[in-house]
Amino acid sequence: MIAGVDERPETAEARGLYVVRLHQALEDWRERRRLAHAASWPPLARAAIDIQIAALEREIGDCVGKWF
């Protein structure tokens, strides 16, 4: 499960909302990455952000590939 996002839903409408929430979470993490870079955060902290972004991208791709 991705942090801040519920488990995969059953209905088509709920699936669409799930993908929207995933995308919103992805945009939030991308903003955190931008701010972390601007603030010169340590590399380990930025790597953790990159891992979360990659996990969200994979989850979105997986869901869209299966559902739409």
N, C-alpha and C positions, 0 to 999 in steps of 0.2 A: 504494500500500500504506500502511496505517496503522501508525504506529510501535508496535512491541511486539506486533503481531498478524501471524500468518502469512498467506500468500496464500489466496485462496478455494479451498476444498476441493471434491472431486468427489462423495463419497458423502453420503447423507442424514445419517448419524450424525455425520460430520465437519462437515457444514454446521451442525448444531445446536450442536456444540461451538464452532465458529467464532463463531457469534452470541453464545454465552455469553461467550467471551473478549472479543469486542467490547464487550459490555455491562459486563464487569468493568473494562475499560480506560476506558470512559466514566465509570463511577463513580469511578475513581481520579483522572481529570482533573477531575471536578466537585469532588472533595475538595481537589485542588491549587488550584482556583480559590477555594474557600472560604478556604483558608489564606493564599493570596496577598492576598485582600481584607483579611483580618484583620491581616496583617502590613504592609499599605499598600505593596505592591510597586508599582513604576512602571507606568504605564498600558500601555506597550509590552509588558511581560512578561505582564500580564493579558490583553492582546489576543491574544498568541500562544497562551495557554491557551484562550481562547474559539475561536480558529481550529481548534485540535485537537479541541475538543468538537464543533464544528459538523461537522467532517469525520467523526468517529465517528458522529454522529447520522445523517448522510447515508448512510454505509456500512451501518449497521444497517437503516435504512429501505429501502435498495436491496435488500439481501439478503433481508429478510423479505418484501418485495413479490414477489421473483422465486421464492423457494423455498417459502414457506408459504402 
